[in-house]
């Protein structure tokens, strides 16, 4: 002490400052070591009541509900065109006018085509009816002659060593005989007959005549038998065999005439010719009056020019000429048409692909796909809010909900969360009665559908909810006395994208953690950073 008193004044002052600093550091350390734990700082929110509306928020593709396609006859001269692509038009507006002086001949030719096809069909039906009864008789005769041939074969001693027949019949007639009877060149009697006739032009002509239905008496059987050196039994067998050939040829013809497939082809030809005639009459009448818009809409295509005759995109004027019904009928029975879809071919021949103008009529529609959790929440005529690319809002309503689900890649993700991963959905369509230029076909629009509302409900913000491994839902309830939180399980109801409706587990006035941190657990001590009300949370 005595020595301290002897220190210079400056030295004493420096020592005093050091002592104070040391005490301050020790005090700070002691404070941080022994200070009370206030816990992590979090924001709290008070449970309040309010109205909540659950929505389906998704998007859909704009399409036309009804398209107007204006047909034009090949070669028709255009007088005037009053609209351009992209023009918005009103119902009843004149679109184009035409010179129709040459169209009477087109109508006449279409009528002739229709009449020719109708007659051909009726003739075939009548022939088929007659053939059916005649076929019954021929079938009986075939059975009798076949039995007779078998008896004669037993009575005739046929050599087991047969002459090798040519690998191929020498002419068409011989080949037809083999094919018709289902035989091959090893059949002794018939093989010798066919080979003989195949090498003799006059005999071949006789066989051809026989297949055409000539009587067996026209053949000199004794001369044939003499050439073959046959016995009377063999002659009888040959005669019976030739009779069987003629009967089977007649049987084949009658079966073809009564073929229901052929009848359907004739009917298809007639139906298509009838439709083509009616369509031409309608098209010509519309051209004479001029084209008028049936509804309001937007012009999508204009394929005609003022003062110019119209021709299809292929530039082929042949489509304006008559359909050759006779040629088509020959194709029906031609062997070269085997394997072809004749009915489809006929439809293609009569198809009218002309398109002078295309109008996308209002209302437009928005197509969307609803998942299995959303489809039960919507109904026909339900009001919908739509937002276009420009941000403008439109009122619409649901006009179609498919009764069946189908696979679609554009299903709303919110509809399949928690599902088994199925990608099926139900197509729905929403009408937009009065779209503007911002609603473009092929583009998406945003869709918002109010599906359910709960008034005076208990509400908490979405961020306050937590989920455990068993998919239980809970929040952290704040104890203001203990400054701690407790895990509290809840049952939720509606969700509007911001708040959840609480069905049980919380009461109005309870204070909960607005956004719990990841490691928060039951009993944690916390420090309140701020306390919000439900109204502040919703802002």
Secondary structure as GFF3:
##gff-version 3
##sequence-region A 1 539
A	DSSP	alpha_helix	2	5	.	.	.	ID=ss1
A	DSSP	alpha_helix	9	34	.	.	.	ID=ss2
A	DSSP	beta_strand	40	46	.	.	.	ID=ss3
A	DSSP	beta_strand	48	70	.	.	.	ID=ss4
A	DSSP	beta_strand	77	81	.	.	.	ID=ss5
A	DSSP	beta_strand	88	89	.	.	.	ID=ss6
A	DSSP	beta_strand	94	99	.	.	.	ID=ss7
A	DSSP	alpha_helix	103	155	.	.	.	ID=ss8
A	DSSP	alpha_helix	172	181	.	.	.	ID=ss9
A	DSSP	alpha_helix	188	198	.	.	.	ID=ss10
A	DSSP	alpha_helix	201	211	.	.	.	ID=ss11
A	DSSP	three_ten_helix	216	218	.	.	.	ID=ss12
A	DSSP	alpha_helix	221	228	.	.	.	ID=ss13
A	DSSP	alpha_helix	232	257	.	.	.	ID=ss14
A	DSSP	alpha_helix	260	289	.	.	.	ID=ss15
A	DSSP	beta_strand	291	292	.	.	.	ID=ss16
A	DSSP	beta_strand	297	302	.	.	.	ID=ss17
A	DSSP	three_ten_helix	317	320	.	.	.	ID=ss18
A	DSSP	alpha_helix	325	333	.	.	.	ID=ss19
A	DSSP	three_ten_helix	335	337	.	.	.	ID=ss20
A	DSSP	alpha_helix	342	350	.	.	.	ID=ss21
A	DSSP	beta_strand	357	370	.	.	.	ID=ss22
A	DSSP	three_ten_helix	375	377	.	.	.	ID=ss23
A	DSSP	beta_strand	383	387	.	.	.	ID=ss24
A	DSSP	beta_strand	393	401	.	.	.	ID=ss25
A	DSSP	beta_strand	406	407	.	.	.	ID=ss26
A	DSSP	three_ten_helix	413	415	.	.	.	ID=ss27
A	DSSP	beta_strand	424	432	.	.	.	ID=ss28
A	DSSP	beta_strand	444	461	.	.	.	ID=ss29
A	DSSP	three_ten_helix	462	464	.	.	.	ID=ss30
A	DSSP	beta_strand	466	467	.	.	.	ID=ss31
A	DSSP	beta_strand	473	479	.	.	.	ID=ss32
A	DSSP	beta_strand	484	489	.	.	.	ID=ss33
A	DSSP	beta_strand	491	495	.	.	.	ID=ss34
A	DSSP	beta_strand	499	504	.	.	.	ID=ss35
A	DSSP	beta_strand	511	513	.	.	.	ID=ss36
A	DSSP	beta_strand	526	532	.	.	.	ID=ss37
A	DSSP	alpha_helix	534	538	.	.	.	ID=ss38
###
